[in-house]
Amino acid sequence: MPKILFANPNSRAMVARPEDIPVDVRPFYDVIGDRLLWSLESGDIAVIPGPVNKDFLGYLADTLGLLPEEFTVLSLRDHASASWYPDSNPGLVEELRDRIAASGVGADAWTVGCYLHDRDVARWETLLGVGHVEARPFAQNMVELVNTKSVFRALALAAGVPVPEGRVTDPGAELIDAVTELMPRTGSVIVKQDQNSGGDGNVLVTTDPDVVGLGAYRVLRIAGTGRARVRDALAEVGLAEPPVLPRYTAGARIVVEVYHPYAKTLSSELYVPTHTAPVLLNYGDMRMEPVWKGYVFPPQDLAGPDHAQLCADSQQIALLAQRIGYHGLINIDAVLDQRGRMLYTEFNGRAGGATNIDVIARRLLGADYLRTHVVVSHNSLPARSLGELLAHLRAAGQLFSAERGHGVIVATDSTQTTGTVELVSIGLDRAQAEGLEAEVEEHLRRAEAPSV
């Protein structure tokens, strides 16, 4: 069945008002949207937030054994509004209706894919006639439940799933008290925005001069754990006082957790059906420097019992989401602390940073790729142009080859906007995958270095 793919990482459910995203930040959301293009098949239609990159689409189609004209990619930028709310883009609604009608199959034969199944996607389903009864909860904000850290903590603790010690607070006195109370556990706490993703807005507060703030965009180092020192540190990031809000409105919650330095960071991704058991798609190491930069599938240097626990607990967490009515992709983050405890930090009911890597690997290597290959990804690598990079990879024999079963994939190309690419390096073992990545990154560094 053909599908319409709404690549909506800048959904209102994630960023409130997409039009308020700073101009210099928007290209990074475009990259996230472009990752979903790897799921395109013949006859599909995709709508993306950023410009259509024809060179990249040609490369993607060739890698997947398709022709570029077999699918359609449309951009919100070519229509009336940057909003995903379809009523703001009546011209796009009509274009999609016309394309569905011209496909020769009825609207009820089409399926919908997306980054985040929010109210806007549910509205698209209704207007295009491709909605299903089981999608109705998503029109009522279902997706925000499964992308909220405080909801995750409540459900996990009620079910006995281990999570880091922590509290849900408001900015101001409650937050100061929580940080002061939790700091003595390890000397560090992480302060998280309840609904942000990718570490955005996370602040590490620590007394350790050497600890690296993995998963944090800012580190506040303080000389002691007294309340006054904590208050002064939080004041630097505007969290020591409650925000000024209109009457009868509530501000965003803050999640405070004990931070475990030197822990191993892990993730898993599952598909949650409407009724049957959730299906594990992938799991691996999260590469942090200090925030997320990519993955390694399957996880390396993880003991057998820890593999089993991560997979079993992930299944239980996915069932928690299913029981409140969610279905779709779910991504789960965990840490393995120095005492060997597996602690789960959040779930996110949406496509994640692993989704396109999993799709690429399954389409090129098969469903059992976790048993046969090691897959390594790296985001935001500086590169001059897609054409130059592909020419180098071909000349060096490093471009992925289905016949060999290994090589490098250019997963996204934003060289014209952010000056970066995302690479996926595929090897028959860890040494080969990491070796390929190192060789290509060295080439990119030399290409970026100024000539003498």
C-alpha positions as CSV (number, residue, x, y, z in Angstrom):
1,M,0.0,0.0,0.0
2,P,1.3,3.5,-0.8
3,K,1.9,5.9,2.1
4,I,2.0,9.6,2.8
5,L,5.0,10.5,5.0
6,F,4.8,13.6,7.1
7,A,8.3,14.3,8.3
8,N,7.3,16.7,11.1
9,P,10.1,16.9,13.7
10,N,9.2,20.6,14.1
11,S,5.7,19.6,15.2
12,R,3.7,21.9,17.6
13,A,3.8,19.1,20.1
14,M,7.6,19.4,20.2
15,V,8.4,23.1,19.7
16,A,5.0,24.8,20.4
17,R,5.3,27.4,17.5
18,P,7.4,26.2,14.6
19,E,7.5,29.7,13.2
20,D,9.4,30.9,16.3
21,I,12.3,28.5,15.7
22,P,15.4,30.6,15.1
23,V,16.4,30.8,11.5
24,D,19.8,29.4,12.2
25,V,18.3,26.4,14.0
26,R,15.7,25.4,11.4
27,P,18.1,23.5,9.1
28,F,18.8,21.0,12.0
29,Y,15.0,20.2,12.1
30,D,15.2,19.8,8.3
31,V,17.9,17.2,8.8
32,I,15.8,15.2,11.2
33,G,12.9,15.3,8.7
34,D,15.2,14.1,5.8
35,R,16.1,11.0,7.8
36,L,12.6,9.7,7.3
37,L,13.0,9.7,3.5
38,W,14.9,6.4,3.8
39,S,11.5,4.7,4.3
40,L,10.2,5.8,0.9
41,E,9.0,3.2,-1.5
42,S,7.6,3.3,-5.0
43,G,4.4,5.3,-5.2
44,D,4.9,7.1,-1.8
45,I,4.6,10.8,-1.1
46,A,6.7,12.6,1.5
47,V,6.2,16.1,2.9
48,I,9.3,17.6,4.5
49,P,9.9,20.9,6.4
50,G,13.0,22.0,4.4
51,P,14.0,22.3,0.8
52,V,13.9,19.4,-1.6
53,N,17.5,18.2,-2.2
54,K,17.4,16.6,-5.6
55,D,21.0,15.4,-5.6
56,F,20.5,13.6,-2.3
57,L,17.2,12.1,-3.4
58,G,18.9,10.8,-6.5
59,Y,21.6,9.1,-4.3
60,L,19.0,7.8,-1.9
61,A,16.9,6.3,-4.7
62,D,20.0,4.7,-6.3
63,T,21.1,3.2,-3.0
64,L,17.6,1.7,-2.5
65,G,17.3,0.4,-6.1
66,L,14.6,2.9,-7.0
67,L,14.2,5.7,-9.6
68,P,13.7,9.3,-8.2
69,E,10.5,9.6,-10.3
70,E,9.0,6.6,-8.5
71,F,8.2,8.7,-5.4
72,T,7.2,12.3,-4.7
73,V,8.8,14.7,-2.1
74,L,7.1,18.0,-1.4
75,S,8.2,20.8,0.9
76,L,6.2,23.0,3.3
77,R,8.4,25.9,2.1
78,D,6.6,25.8,-1.3
79,H,3.2,26.4,0.3
80,A,1.4,29.0,2.3
81,S,2.5,28.2,5.8
82,A,5.4,26.6,7.6
83,S,2.8,25.1,10.0
84,W,1.9,21.4,9.9
85,Y,-1.7,22.3,10.7
86,P,-3.3,21.4,7.4
87,D,-6.0,24.0,7.6
88,S,-3.2,26.6,7.2
89,N,-2.2,25.0,3.9
90,P,-5.3,24.4,1.9
91,G,-3.3,24.3,-1.3
92,L,-1.2,21.4,0.0
93,V,-4.4,19.6,1.1
94,E,-5.8,19.9,-2.4
95,E,-2.5,18.8,-4.0
96,L,-2.3,15.7,-1.8
97,R,-6.0,14.9,-2.6
98,D,-5.3,15.2,-6.3
99,R,-2.2,12.9,-6.0
100,I,-4.1,10.3,-4.1
101,A,-6.9,10.4,-6.7
102,A,-4.4,10.1,-9.5
103,S,-2.7,7.1,-7.9
104,G,-5.5,4.7,-9.1
105,V,-6.2,3.3,-5.6
106,G,-8.7,4.6,-3.1
107,A,-7.8,6.8,-0.2
108,D,-8.6,4.0,2.2
109,A,-5.7,2.0,0.7
110,W,-3.2,4.7,1.7
111,T,-1.3,4.6,5.0
112,V,0.3,7.5,6.9
113,G,3.8,7.6,8.3
114,C,5.3,10.5,10.4
115,Y,7.9,11.5,12.8
116,L,5.4,12.3,15.5
117,H,1.7,11.3,15.3
118,D,0.4,14.5,16.7
119,R,-3.0,16.3,16.4
120,D,-1.9,17.8,13.1
121,V,-1.2,14.4,11.5
122,A,-4.5,13.2,12.8
123,R,-6.2,16.2,11.1
124,W,-4.4,15.3,7.9
125,E,-5.8,11.8,8.1
126,T,-9.3,13.2,8.5
127,L,-9.1,15.7,5.6
128,L,-7.5,13.3,3.2
129,G,-9.8,10.4,4.1
130,V,-6.9,8.1,5.1
131,G,-7.7,8.1,8.9
132,H,-8.5,5.0,10.9
133,V,-10.5,4.5,14.0
134,E,-7.4,3.6,16.0
135,A,-6.0,7.0,15.2
136,R,-8.7,8.9,17.1
137,P,-6.7,9.1,20.4
138,F,-3.9,10.9,18.6
139,A,-6.3,13.7,17.8
140,Q,-6.8,14.1,21.6
141,N,-3.0,14.6,22.3
142,M,-2.1,11.0,22.9
143,V,1.4,11.6,21.6
144,E,2.3,14.2,24.3
145,L,1.7,11.6,27.0
146,V,4.4,9.3,25.5
147,N,6.9,12.1,24.9
148,T,6.8,13.5,28.5
149,K,9.5,12.6,31.0
150,S,7.3,13.1,34.0
151,V,4.6,10.7,32.6
152,F,7.3,8.1,31.9
153,R,8.6,8.3,35.5
154,A,5.1,7.9,36.9
155,L,4.3,4.9,34.7
156,A,7.7,3.3,35.2
157,L,7.7,3.6,39.0
158,A,4.2,2.3,39.2
159,A,5.2,-0.8,37.2
160,G,8.5,-1.4,39.1
161,V,10.8,-0.3,36.2
162,P,14.1,1.1,37.6
163,V,14.6,4.8,37.0
164,P,17.2,7.2,38.4
165,E,16.2,8.7,41.8
166,G,14.6,12.0,41.1
167,R,11.7,14.4,41.3
168,V,9.3,16.3,39.1
169,T,9.3,20.0,40.0
170,D,8.4,23.6,39.0
171,P,11.1,26.2,38.5
172,G,11.9,28.1,41.7
173,A,11.9,26.9,45.3
174,E,10.8,23.4,44.5
175,L,13.5,22.9,42.0
176,I,16.2,24.4,44.3
177,D,15.1,22.0,47.1
178,A,15.1,19.0,44.8
179,V,18.6,19.7,43.4
180,T,19.9,20.4,47.0
181,E,18.4,17.1,48.2
182,L,19.7,14.9,45.4
183,M,23.2,16.4,44.9
184,P,24.9,14.4,47.7
185,R,24.0,11.1,46.1
186,T,26.7,11.3,43.4
187,G,27.7,14.9,43.5
188,S,25.8,15.6,40.2
189,V,22.2,16.0,39.1
190,I,20.7,16.6,35.7
191,V,17.9,19.1,35.3
192,K,15.7,18.3,32.3
193,Q,13.0,20.0,30.4
194,D,9.9,17.8,30.6
195,Q,9.2,17.6,26.8
196,N,12.4,18.6,25.0
197,S,14.3,16.1,23.0
198,G,18.0,15.2,22.2
199,G,19.3,16.8,25.4
200,D,18.0,20.2,24.4
201,G,17.7,22.3,27.5
202,N,19.3,19.8,29.9
203,V,21.6,21.3,32.5
204,L,24.1,19.3,34.6
205,V,24.8,20.7,38.1
206,T,27.9,19.1,39.6
207,T,30.6,19.5,42.3
208,D,32.9,17.4,40.2
209,P,35.5,19.5,38.3
210,D,36.2,16.6,35.9
211,V,32.8,15.0,35.1
212,V,31.6,15.3,31.5
213,G,28.0,16.3,31.1
214,L,26.8,13.6,28.8
215,G,23.3,14.5,27.6
216,A,23.6,18.1,28.8
217,Y,23.9,21.3,26.8
218,R,25.3,23.2,29.8
219,V,27.3,22.3,32.9
220,L,27.1,24.3,36.1
221,R,30.0,23.5,38.4
222,I,29.6,24.6,42.0
223,A,31.9,24.5,45.0
224,G,29.4,22.8,47.4
225,T,25.9,21.4,47.7
226,G,24.4,24.0,50.0
227,R,21.0,25.5,49.1
228,A,22.5,29.0,48.5
229,R,25.1,27.7,46.0
230,V,22.4,25.6,44.2
231,R,20.1,28.6,44.0
232,D,22.9,30.9,42.6
233,A,23.8,28.3,40.0
234,L,20.2,27.8,38.8
235,A,19.8,31.6,38.6
236,E,22.4,31.5,35.9
237,V,20.0,29.6,33.7
238,G,16.8,31.4,34.8
239,L,15.4,28.5,36.8
240,A,15.8,29.9,40.4
241,E,12.4,31.7,40.2
242,P,9.0,30.7,38.8
243,P,8.4,32.1,35.3
244,V,6.0,35.0,34.9
245,L,2.9,33.6,33.3
246,P,-0.6,34.8,32.3
247,R,-3.2,34.1,35.0
248,Y,-4.6,30.6,35.2
249,T,-1.8,29.0,33.1
250,A,0.9,26.6,34.2
251,G,4.5,26.6,33.1
252,A,6.6,23.7,31.9
253,R,7.6,21.1,34.4
254,I,11.2,20.3,35.2
255,V,12.5,16.8,35.9
256,V,15.5,16.5,38.3
257,E,17.5,13.2,38.4
258,V,20.6,11.9,40.1
259,Y,23.3,11.9,37.4
260,H,25.5,8.9,37.2
261,P,28.9,9.9,35.9
262,Y,30.8,7.4,33.7
263,A,27.6,5.4,33.0
264,K,27.1,3.5,29.7
265,T,24.3,5.1,27.7
266,L,22.0,2.8,25.8
267,S,18.9,2.9,23.7
268,S,16.3,0.6,22.2
269,E,13.5,1.1,19.6
270,L,10.3,-0.9,19.4
271,Y,7.2,-1.0,17.3
272,V,4.1,-1.0,19.4
273,P,1.1,-2.5,17.6
274,T,-2.5,-1.7,18.6
275,H,-3.1,-5.0,20.4
276,T,-0.3,-7.6,19.9
277,A,3.1,-7.7,21.6
278,P,5.6,-4.9,20.9
279,V,8.4,-5.8,18.5
280,L,12.0,-5.0,19.3
281,L,13.5,-3.3,16.2
282,N,17.0,-2.3,17.4
283,Y,19.1,-1.5,20.4
284,G,22.6,-0.2,20.9
285,D,25.1,2.2,22.4
286,M,24.4,5.9,22.3
287,R,27.5,7.9,21.4
288,M,27.7,11.1,23.4
289,E,30.2,14.0,23.1
290,P,28.7,15.4,25.3
291,V,25.2,15.2,23.7
292,W,24.1,12.5,21.4
293,K,26.2,12.2,18.2
294,G,25.1,8.7,16.9
295,Y,24.7,5.1,17.6
296,V,26.5,1.7,17.5
297,F,24.3,-1.3,16.7
298,P,24.3,-3.8,18.4
299,P,25.8,-2.5,21.7
300,Q,29.5,-3.3,22.2
301,D,31.1,-4.4,25.4
302,L,27.7,-5.2,27.0
303,A,27.5,-8.4,29.1
304,G,25.0,-11.1,28.0
305,P,22.7,-10.6,31.0
306,D,22.6,-6.8,30.4
307,H,21.6,-7.5,26.8
308,A,18.8,-9.6,28.0
309,Q,17.7,-7.1,30.7
310,L,17.7,-4.2,28.3
311,C,15.5,-6.1,25.8
312,A,13.1,-7.5,28.4
313,D,12.7,-4.2,30.3
314,S,12.2,-2.3,27.0
315,Q,9.4,-4.7,26.1
316,Q,7.7,-4.0,29.5
317,I,8.1,-0.2,29.0
318,A,6.5,-0.5,25.5
319,L,3.6,-2.4,27.0
320,L,3.1,0.5,29.4
321,A,2.6,2.8,26.5
322,Q,0.4,0.4,24.7
323,R,-1.9,0.0,27.7
324,I,-2.7,3.8,27.7
325,G,-3.7,3.5,24.0
326,Y,-0.4,4.4,22.2
327,H,0.7,2.5,19.1
328,G,3.6,3.3,16.8
329,L,7.4,3.6,17.2
330,I,8.8,4.1,20.7
331,N,12.4,4.9,21.7
332,I,13.7,4.1,25.2
333,D,16.9,5.6,26.8
334,A,18.8,3.8,29.6
335,V,22.1,4.0,31.5
336,L,24.1,1.2,33.0
337,D,25.8,2.8,36.0
338,Q,29.1,1.9,37.6
339,R,27.4,-0.5,40.0
340,G,25.9,-2.5,37.2
341,R,22.3,-1.2,37.6
342,M,20.2,-0.6,34.4
343,L,18.2,2.6,34.9
344,Y,15.7,3.9,32.4
345,T,15.5,7.7,31.8
346,E,12.7,8.3,29.3
347,F,10.5,7.0,26.5
348,N,9.6,8.9,23.3
349,G,6.7,7.8,21.2
350,R,7.9,8.9,17.9
351,A,10.6,8.2,15.3
352,G,14.0,8.7,16.8
353,G,17.6,9.1,15.9
354,A,17.9,5.3,15.4
355,T,14.8,5.0,13.1
356,N,16.5,5.9,9.8
357,I,19.6,3.8,10.7
358,D,17.4,0.8,11.3
359,V,15.4,1.3,8.1
360,I,18.6,1.6,6.1
361,A,20.1,-1.5,7.7
362,R,17.0,-3.6,7.2
363,R,16.5,-2.6,3.6
364,L,20.2,-3.1,2.7
365,L,21.2,-6.0,5.0
366,G,18.0,-7.7,6.0
367,A,16.0,-8.0,9.2
368,D,18.7,-10.0,11.0
369,Y,21.4,-7.3,10.6
370,L,22.0,-7.1,14.3
371,R,23.3,-10.7,14.2
372,T,25.5,-10.2,11.1
373,H,26.8,-6.7,11.1
374,V,28.0,-3.8,13.2
375,V,26.4,-0.4,12.2
376,V,27.9,2.9,13.4
377,S,26.4,6.3,12.8
378,H,27.9,9.8,13.3
379,N,25.9,13.1,13.0
380,S,26.9,16.6,12.0
381,L,30.2,15.9,10.3
382,P,31.6,18.9,8.4
383,A,31.6,18.3,4.6
384,R,31.9,20.5,1.6
385,S,29.5,18.9,-0.8
386,L,27.6,15.6,-1.3
387,G,29.1,15.2,-4.8
388,E,32.7,15.6,-3.6
389,L,32.1,13.1,-0.7
390,L,30.4,10.5,-2.9
391,A,33.2,10.8,-5.5
392,H,35.8,10.2,-2.8
393,L,33.9,7.2,-1.3
394,R,33.6,5.6,-4.8
395,A,37.3,6.2,-5.6
396,A,38.4,4.8,-2.3
397,G,36.1,1.8,-2.5
398,Q,34.3,2.9,0.7
399,L,30.8,3.5,-0.6
400,F,28.4,0.9,0.6
401,S,28.1,-2.1,-1.8
402,A,25.3,-4.6,-1.5
403,E,27.6,-7.2,-3.1
404,R,30.3,-6.7,-0.4
405,G,27.8,-6.1,2.4
406,H,29.8,-3.3,3.9
407,G,30.7,0.4,3.3
408,V,29.6,3.9,4.1
409,I,26.1,5.4,3.6
410,V,25.5,9.2,3.5
411,A,22.3,9.2,5.6
412,T,21.6,12.9,5.3
413,D,23.1,15.8,3.4
414,S,22.8,19.3,4.6
415,T,26.1,20.6,3.1
416,Q,24.2,23.5,1.6
417,T,22.7,24.7,4.8
418,T,24.6,23.5,7.9
419,G,27.7,22.3,6.0
420,T,27.4,18.8,7.5
421,V,26.4,15.3,6.7
422,E,25.4,12.2,8.7
423,L,27.3,9.0,8.0
424,V,26.3,5.4,8.6
425,S,29.3,3.0,8.4
426,I,28.5,-0.7,8.0
427,G,31.0,-3.5,8.7
428,L,31.0,-7.2,9.1
429,D,32.4,-6.6,12.6
430,R,33.2,-3.7,14.9
431,A,36.8,-3.1,13.7
432,Q,35.7,-2.8,10.0
433,A,32.8,-0.5,10.8
434,E,34.9,1.8,13.0
435,G,37.8,1.6,10.6
436,L,35.6,2.8,7.7
437,E,34.3,5.6,9.8
438,A,37.7,6.7,10.9
439,E,39.1,6.7,7.3
440,V,36.2,8.8,6.0
441,E,36.3,11.3,8.9
442,E,40.0,11.7,8.3
443,H,39.3,12.6,4.6
444,L,36.7,15.1,5.7
445,R,39.1,16.7,8.1
446,R,41.8,17.0,5.5
447,A,39.2,18.4,3.0
448,E,38.1,21.1,5.5
449,A,41.7,22.1,6.5
450,P,42.8,25.3,5.0
451,S,45.5,24.9,2.3
452,V,49.0,26.2,3.2
